[in-house]
Amino acid sequence: MTEDSRFVLDPATHDLHGDNAKLREAGPLVPVTAEGVPAWAATRHATLLTVLTHPSLSRELRHWSPDARDRMPPGTAIDRIVTDTSLLNAEGEVHRRLRAPLAAAFGARRLERLRPRIEALTANLIDRLAERPPDEPVDLRLEFAYPLPREVISELIGIPAAHQDELHRLTDAVAQVGGSPDDTPDLRKALLDLLDQIIDERRDTPGEDLITDLFALREQDGGRLSEDELFATIELLFIAGHVTTVNLITNAIGALLNVPGQLDLLRSGQCPVSAAVEETLRWDSPIAYFPMRYAVRDIEIDGVHLHAGEPVLACFAAAGRDPDQYGDDAGRFDLTRPPSTHLSFGHGPHFCLGAPLARLEAEVALTALFEAFPQIKAAAPAEELAPLDTLLGNSTRSMPVLLGPRAR
């Protein structure tokens, strides 16, 4: 396969799902170029499931062909992900060792204790929205979908109030909300430096949060987490723990406001809010493409031969609209669709730790929003909204709506 014949993934595309339809039509594993990196794209549900669980595919960077790895452009989204030193790219026993301490933080018991706080934060945001003129556009990505998961993960991890303003300024860029500076390597470095400072300061100020739990674990069993692993884990949880949820809530609001009849199904009680969350995850996955898994040895998947060292890109948004998995109407947002197993949180050992928290936040947020504003409607056509301009995230930079009067 020559470089000229590869499908070039455009992070700034205004038609992600149209691009993904072409990828699926091209095959289950398609040669692509992503941010200058040649890779195979897993485009269909069954193929992606195989890729996520195949014993001969690994997330460990050492398995990537050194020549190809050395040609990777620095500072890209792919560069950030594949060089991450947390549990994100660990495998086997190392992955289990790094993941095990976090299970309780995202378990059902802790999340139920967190629910009242999520509901209170959501109510505060609704009150602030209700103060806005009901006939003037409001950007719900900036004013609602973003601040809720940001505040929740800050409290869960244990971010001191004194650092929150600066941390929020930096994470604005990462979440790509209205009026924020563009996400750049320098901003990312400043964010990670600030997180490192916060973690270091928290050594002597324990509380009921994840930073305290991890420090306590390290003291009890110093071999479980090294200092570098502890810092990398907290950084990963903070960033990954809210940015994708911003996209999920934004995309769900957009779908419910723009697809005729769907919000009525929700409000009438015919479909639960959980159906809206799961259908959004399938139909408009918060993650578009996610790097990388590497062939540990020569293998064949769905008739395609992969050489040892070649990288594979997971195409979550493409798999979510695969007609082979979801039928001929896979491209339609439909809350009445029978429950199905989407892959938007991954599968296997690397299944997203924060999935229960993301679902809880989205369900609370959507319930409160549509109960508070019965006349809410979109303030701009969906096709006119600018995309995130990133390979990883799938959403829009804004979600303008007209709220209308608050329910009495």
Secondary structure, DSSP 8 states (H G I E B T S, - for coil): --GGGSEEE-TT-S-HHHHHHHHHHH-SEEEEEETTEEEEEE-SHHHHHHHHH-TTEE--GGGS-HHHHHTS-TTSHHHHHHT--SGGG--HHHHHHHHGGGTGGGSHHHHHHHHHHHHHHHHHHHHHHHTS-TTS-EEHIIIIITHHHHHHHHHHHT--HHHHHHHHHHHHHHHT-TT-----HHHHHHHHHHHHHHHHHGGGS--SSHHHHHHHHHHH-TTTS-HHHHHHHHHHHHHHHHHHHHHHHHHHHHHHHHSTTHHHHHHTTSS-HHHHHHHHHHHT-SBSEEEEEEESS-EEETTEEE-TT-EEEEEHHHHTT-HHHH-TTTTS--TTS------TT--GGG--TTHHHHHHHHHHHHHHHHHH-TT-EESS-GGGS-B---SSB-SBS--EEE--S---
